[in-house]
Amino acid sequence: MGGGGGGADGSAAVPLLGTKRRRELGCPGCRLDERNKTNTGIPYLNFFYIWIVCLTSTLPIQSLFPYLYFMIRDLKIAKQEQDIGFYAGFVGATYFLARTFSSVPWGIFADKYGRKPCIVISILSVIVFNTLFGLSTSYWMAIVTRGLLGLLCGILGPIKAYATEVCRKEHQALGISLVTSSRAIALVIGPAIGGFLAQPAEKYPNLFSKESIFGRFPYFLPCFVISILAAGSCIACIWLPETLHFHDDEKIEAIDEVEAQVGDLNSEVGKAKESSDTSTKNLLKNWQLMSAIIIYCVFCLHDTAYLETFSLWAVSSRKFRGLSLSSQDVGTVLAVSGVGVLVYQLAVYPFIAKYFGPIRPLRPAAILSILLLTTYPFMANLQGFDLIILINIASLLKNATITTACNIIQNTAVTQQQRGVANGISVTLMSLFKGVAPAAAGIMFSWAQKHMTGLFLPGDQILFLTINMVSVIGLILTFKPFFSMSNALRRGAAPQWCSELRWERRREKEKLEESELRWHSHLIGLPYNSANHC
């Protein structure tokens, strides 16, 4: 009779579900789940593969900016030097625009056919189209190869899902942080590779002759190095386990999902009711989320436009009030600022956000960015060592992690079950804004060089003033009535996270007490009543 009592409360169903699941030996998701049940430790090897794959797929995104000005010049598409920025902007924008249209289809593909095929195809696209971009002999070849790279490299969304599925629940935060850190490092290393390895026959004549392939294609070496690294990560994909469940019987898959939730049923019931009533339409009505996404997109527009403008302005001629730096100098500046941002993000920002919240540090960072960008046009009056030191310091201070604060605000605006869809909406809109930014910045840069003697202000000052206005708009949007902070955000991000942690610990304690009471009721032969368990 004791067994019957156990069946009444659902405890006897667990072994049956486990038996049912073990029948699906051909399902890679089931095999991985069984492995994670027995291996409770951190899957270091799988995390390492994820880190490498995410790193190499991100390297091409910003690696072209240090040498893009010279590449457009050598392709001879611009009729005059002032038009180089116009054509460079469209090359920089193509990747982001293509990613805007392909991000959702790639997410559907990953949900239907698996995460691993999506990851492999993305890495193969980096190998093929990034290499072809370095071999571009015409402007339209550069546009097409860059666009195909953005269209077929759909790894951004699926890799985040994969990082949470390949491990146990307690290690999911580590998996997501690895994805974030690898992308941040790639955005530092990428421009450094592009800056130091472009035009190798001119920079390193003792190693590369002008008759070699790297001399005839001066922008092939940085692309080739990135493609080699991507080929290595593609080999590592062989050992990546598939996390998606493939079952012949959809009912068995539903049962497996129920089994996965049995252990956390008590803590997830309230959330399940909330998430069942939540759709994308409801997320779009969540003004705190949408306002945070809009702020995030505005600052992404500013950052990408700044990166495009800085790369073009720094290497342009002195007669157009540029800095006449080499691609190597630009790569160094971007690498130094990237390393500074990474150190700040990992070592400093968590403590600032803990005591002041994510929104309060964002505003001083935006104000500092506005003030520094105002000084950029006047740096053309400097030369030599003083210029290099000042531009590195200014770039380092300007690139504060504003977008990190925006990401925190987005994730605290929704429940945990909604964050996947919310981040999907954010990535799509962010890619659209990042696609517009380089094209607009290139057009403005070209216009500025043709209007250096304006009636109101010189063209370069109008250029940086326009970019600054985007940052000013983003700063204004962080205040009421556009953005309304929750109480948790007013107190700081840490109380919000801590409240979630305390809630989870309290639920775990309640589950343990309830299990003990169920067992005690079972022993004395009395029915368990949750309303009267005290």
N, C-alpha and C positions, 0 to 999 in steps of 0.2 A: 504493500500500500504506500510505503514511503516513496517508491519509484513513481507511483501515480501522482503523489503530491508534487514531486519534482517536475513532472511533465506539465502540471497545471500552470506553474509559474514560468514555464519556458526554458528551464535549465536543462531538461533532458534533450532539447532540440539541438543543442550545440554539437554533440558528437555526431548526430545524424548529418548535420550540415557539413561538418568536417569530412565525413565519409563521402558525401556527395561531391565535395570539391576535389578530393583526392582522385576521383575518377577522371577529372579533366587533366590528365598528365600531359596532353599535347598543348595545353595553353601556357604560353610563356609567362603571362601575368600570374597564373596560379603557382607556377614553379618558383617565381620570385617571391611571392607571398609566403610560401612554405619555407623558403630559405631565410627570409627575414624573421620568421617566427623562431627559428632555431639560433640564428646569429643576431644577438642583441646589440652587438657593437656597431661602431660607425663604419660604414662601407668605404674605407679610405680609397681603395682602388677605383671603385666606380665614381667617387667624387673627383678623383684626380683626372679621370677620363673626361668627365663633364667640364672640369675647369679648363682643360686643354682645348676641347672642342669649342667651347664658348669663346675662349681667347682668340683662336685662329679665325673664327668666323667674324669676329669684330674688328680685327686688324685692318681690313681694307677700307673701313668706313671713313676714317679721317687721314689715312696715310697719304692721300694725293694732295692735300692742301698745301704743304710746303713747296711742291714743285708744279702745281697746276698752272701758275702764271707762265712759267717757262715752257710748259708743254703746249699750251694754247699758242704761244708765240711761235714755237717751232713748227706747229701744224699749219701755220700761215693762213688761218681762217680769217683773222682780223686784218682789215684793210689798213688800219693805223693803230699805233700803240695804245691809244686811249680806248680802243674797242676790245682789248684783251679781256678786261673784267666782265664785259657783257657776255661773251661766249663762255668764259670760265664759270660763271654763275649757273648756267644751264647744265654743265657737266656735273657740278657739285650737287645740283638739285635732283638729277635723274634717279639716283639710287633711292633717295627718300620717297620720291613720288611713286616709284615702282613698288616700294615696300608698303606704301599706304594701301594700294589696291590688292596686294597679295597676302597681307597678314591674316585676314579672316579666312580666305580659302585654304591657306596652309594650316590654320587651326582646325578646320573641318577635316582636312586630309589626315592630320595627326590623330584625330579622334576616331577616324574610320579605319585607317590602315596601319596605325602604330606610330609611336614616337621615333623609333629608330630609323625607319625609312625616310622620314622627314629630315632627321639630323644628317643622314648620309647624303641625301640629295643636296642639302644646303652646303655641306663641305665640298662636294664635287663641283658645285657651281662656283665656289670660291676658287678652286684649283683651275677650272677652265676659263671663266670669264675675267677673273682678275689677271691671269696671265695674258689673255688676249688684249686687255686694256693696256698693259705695258707695251704691247707690240703694235699699238694703234698707229696707223699711218695717215689717218684722216680724222677730221673732227667728228664726222658721223659714226665712224667706227668706235671712237671713244664714247660717244653718247649711247650707242646701241649696247656695247659690252657692259657699260656701267649700269644701264637700265636692266639688262638681263640678270646681272648680278643681284640687284635689289629685288627683282621679281622672283628669282628662284632660291634665294637665300632666306627661307622662311623659318629660321631657327629661333627667333627671339621669344615668341610665345610658347612653343612646344618645349623648349629647353627648361623653362621655369616649371612647367607641369612635370616634366621628367625628373627634375631634381627633387621634387617632393614625393614622387611615386617610387623611386628606386630605393628608398630607405624606409626605416620605421618612422612612426609619427614623431617620436621625440627628437629625431635628427633632421626634420624637414627645414627648420629655421637655418641650420648650418648649410644645407644644400642650396637654399635661396641666396644666402650670403656669399657662397662661392660663385654663383652665377653673377651676382652684382660686382664682386671684387674683380673677377676675371675680365668683365667688360670694362671696368674702370682702368685696369692695367693696360688693356689693349688700346684704349683711347689715348694712353700715354705713349706706349711703344710704337703704335702705328705711325704717328707723325714723325717720330724720331727715325724710324726706318726710312720713311719717304725723304726726309730732309738730308740724311747722311749718305744714302745710297743712290739718289738720283744723280744723273750726269756723272757717272764714275770715271769716264775717260778724261774729264776736265779736272776732277778733284783728286783722282789717284792715277795719274798717267803711268806710274811705274808698275801698276798692277793691271790696268785695262788699257788696251790700245784702241785707237779710233777706228781701226779696221775690224775689231771684234764685234760680236753681236751686241755687246753692252755699249760699244761706241756708236754703232749704227742706230741702236734703239736706246737712247739715253735714259729712258724712264722704265726700262724693262727690269733692271736689277732689283729695285725695291718690290715690285710686283712678283718677281720670280722667287725672292726669299720668302715672302708671305705665302706663296703657293706651295713651296716646299714644306713649310711648317704646317700648312693645311693638309698636305698629303700625309704627313706623319700622324696628324690627328684623325685622318680618315682611316688609317690602319688601326688606330686605337679603338675606332668604332666597332671593330670585329668583336671585341670583348664586352661591348655594352649590352646588357640584357634588355630585352623588350619588357615594358611595364604594362602594356595594354592587354586586356583580357579578350581572347578570341574563343568563343564557345559556339558550338553548333546549335545548342538549344538556348534560346534567349531566357527561358525560365530558369535554367541552371545559373546563368550569369546574374539574374536578379537574386537568386538564392545566395550566390557568393557575395553579392554586395550586402545582403542582409547579415550574413555571417561576419563580414568585416566590421559591421556596425554593432554587433551584439555586445561586445565588451564595453562600448561607450554609449549604450542606449540611453541610460538615465541622464547623462550629461548632454546628449544631443537632441532630446525630444523637443525641448523648447526652441532650439535653433532650427530644427527641421520644419516645425510649423511656420516659423518666420520665413525660412528660405523657400518653402513651397508656395507662399503667397507673393514671393518677390520675383520679378521678371526684369528684363532689360528695360522695359518701359518704366517700371517703378524706379529703377536706378537713375534713369534720365530725369525723374522728378525729384530725386534727392539733391536739393540745391547745394548742400554743403559739399557733396562729392563733385557735382558738376562745376561749381565755382572753383574748387581746388584744381580740377583738371584744366579749366580755362586759364587759371593763373600759371599752372605748369606749362601749358602750351605757349603762353606769351613769353615766358622766360626761355623756353627752348628755341622759340623764334629769335629772340635776342641773342642767345649764345651761339647759334649756328650762323646767323648773319654776322656776328662779330668775328667768328673764326674765319669765315670766308673773306671778309673785308680785311682783317689783319694780315692774312696770308698774302693777299694781293697787294695791299698797301706797303707791307714791309719790304717786298722785293721790287717794287716799282721804282722808276727813275727819280732822281732828286729834282729834275725839272718839273715833275708833277707833284712835288712835295712828298715823295715817298722816302723810304729809308735806305734803298739800294743794298739791302742785305742779300746774302746768298740763301739758297734753299736749306743749306746746312745750318745757317744761323737761325732761320725760322723753325726748323726742326728742333734745335736746341731750346729755343724759347718755349715752344709748345710742350716739350718733354719736361722742362723744369717746372712749368706751371702745373702740368699734369701730376708730377710727383708731389708737388706741394699740396694740391687738392686731395690726393690720395692719403697723404699723411694727416692732413687736417680732418678728413672724413673719418679715418679710423681711430685717431688718437685724441682729437680735440673736440670735434663736433658732438660725439655722444654725451660728453659731460656738460656742454653748453645746453644741449636740448633737454638734458635731465633736469636742469634747474630753471631754465627759461622757457622751455617748450619749443616747438619747431617754428612757430610763426614769428616770434620776437627776434631771433637771430637772423631771420630772412630779411627783415626790413633794414637793419644796419648794413647787411651785406649788399643789398640792392643800392642803398645810398652810396656806399663806398665805391661800388662799380660805376655809378653815374659820375661821381667826382673824378675818378681815375680816367674814365673814357674821355672826359672833357679835356684832359691834358695831352691826349695822344697827338693831335695835329701839331702841337708845338714841339714835339720831339724831333721833328724834321730839322730843327735848327741845331741839333746835337750831332756829334760824329764820334767815331772810334770807340774806345773802351767805356767812356761815360754813357754813350748811347746804349751799348749792350747791357751794362749793369742796370740802367734805369728801366729799359724796356722789359728786362727779365723780372725786376721787382714789381713793376706795374702789372704785368701779365699774371704774376703769381698772386698778387693781392686781388686782382679783378675777378679771377676765376674762383670765387668762393662757391661753396656747394649749395647754391640756391635751390637747385633741382632736387637735392636730397631732402630738404625740408618739404618741398611740394609732394614728394612721394610719400612721406610720412603722413602728411595731412590727408592725402587721398585714402590711404589704408585705414586711418582711424575714423574716416567718415562712414564706413560700411562695416557690416559684420564679417566674420572670417569666411563664411560661406559665399559671400558676394564679391570677395576681393578678386577672384579670377576674372569674372566678367567685367568688373570695374577697371582692372588693369588692362583688359583687352580693349575697352573703349578708349582708355588713356593712350595706349600705344598707337592705335589707329589715328586719333586726332593729333598726337604728337608727331607722327610721321608726316602727316599732311602739312603741319606748320613747318617742320624741318625741310620739307620739300620746297615750300615757297621761299624760305629764307635765303638759300644761296642764290637763287635766280634773282630775287629782288635786290640782294646785296650787290650782285654783279652788275646789274643795270644801274644802280645808284653809283657804284664805283666808277663805271665808265662815264656816266654823266658828270661826276665830280671832276674827273680829269680833264674834261672838255670845258669846264667852267671854273677855272682856277682864279679868275678875276671877276667875281660876281659883284653886283651892286650892293647886296646885303652882307654876305660873308663869302669867303673863298670856298670853293667846292669841297675841299677836304674837311673843313669845319662843318659844313652843312651835312656831309656824309656821316660823320660821327655824331652830330646832333640828332640826326634822324634815328640812328641806332639807339642813342640814349633815350629818345622819346618812347621807344618800345619798353625799355626798362622802367621808365617813369610810369607808364600805363600799368605795367605789372605791379609796381609798388602801390599805386592807388587802388588797384583791385584787391589788395590784401586788407583793406579797411572796410568798415560798414558803409553803406548798406549792402555792397556787393557780396562780401564774404563775411559770414557770421560764424564766429568760432564757438565750438561746443565748450562746456565747462571744463572738460578734460584738457582741451587745447589751451584754454586760458591758464590752467594750472601748470601746463607743461605736458610733454608727451609721455614722460615717465609715469605719472599717475594713471594715465589711460592704460599703459601696458601692465602696470602693477595691478590695477583693478581687475584686468582680465586674468592675470596670473592668480590673484587671490580667489577669484571666482572659480577657476579651474581646481585649485587646491581644496576649496570648500566643497565642491561637488565630489571630488575624489573622497574626501572624508565622509561625506554623506552616503556615498555609494558603499564604502566599507562598513559603516554603521548599519545600513540597510541590509547588507548581505549577512552580517552577524545576526540581526534580528530575524531575517528570513530563516536562517539555519536554526536559531533557537526555537522559533515557532514550529518548524518542521519536527524538531526533536520531541517537543511536548504534545504534538498532534493537534495544535490549534491553527486555524487559518490566519494568514498574515494580512493585516489591514494597515496600509501605509498611513491612513488618516489617524489611526489610533495607536501607532507603534510606540509612542511614548508611554 
